Amino acid sequence: MNLVVLTETIIKMIVEDTEAVSVREYETTEENLIHLEVMVSQNDLGRVIGKDGKTIRSIRTVVQASSTLNDGRRVKIDVDSY
């Protein structure tokens, strides 16, 4: 499964403003790393990160598990707001 689509689908289930969700994959210098950047509205930032970062850690775990099943690359997810 495409990790960008998977991440975007999970994030859109959590936020209120689904139109503001954007997930992009960036090139990295590390061969074994996928870097994803998630952009959400300022109002949804806390919802995506969760208390003590528990929600975003859970999202990272699911996306990493999917990556491990497909190509075994590590995944880094950054979250920011517009």
N, C-alpha and C positions, 0 to 999 in steps of 0.2 A: 504494500500500500504506500502511496505517496505520503511522506511525513508532513508536508505542508498542508495537504488536504485534511489529514488526520488531526493535526494540531488545530487548524481552523475550525473544524467541526466540533471538537471538544470545547474550545473557547466560546464559540457561538451558543453552546448549550448553557453556559454559565452567565453570560452578560445580558444586560437589558438592551443595549444599543448594538444589535448585530451588524448593522450597516457600517459601523466604525471599526470593525475587526479586520485587521490586515496581517497576514503572515507571509514573510519573505525568507527565502533561503539565501545566505551569503556565501561567497567563496571564502575558503580559509587556506592558510598556508600548511596546515596539518592535513595529511592525506587521509587519516582515519577519523575525521571530525565533520559533522554537519552542524552548521550554525544557523539557527532560526531566530528571527526577530518578530515578536508579536506586538502589534500596536492596537490599543483599545482606547475608548474614550476615558477621560479623566475620572468620570463617575464610576466606571466599571473596574478601575485599576485595583482597588482593594478587594473586589469580588474575585478577580483572577488570581491575585497573590494569596489571599486567604490569611487567616490568623496564623502568625508565626511562619508564613510561607508554606503552609501545609498543602494548599490547593495547587500551587504551581509545582511543588515537588511531586505531587501525585500525577500531574499532567506529564512532567518530565519522565517519570517512571513508565507510564503507558507508552509514550512515544519512543523511549529508549528500548522498551521490550519489542515494539514493532520493528525498530531498526535492527535489533539483534537477530530477529527471525529472518529478515530479508538480506541484509548485507553486512551486519556486524559492526557498523560504524558507530562511534560515540555521537551523542546529540547534546548540543548546548542550546538552551532556549533563554533568550532575554526578553523581558516584558517592559514596555514603555507606554506612555499615553500621548495622545495628540494635544 
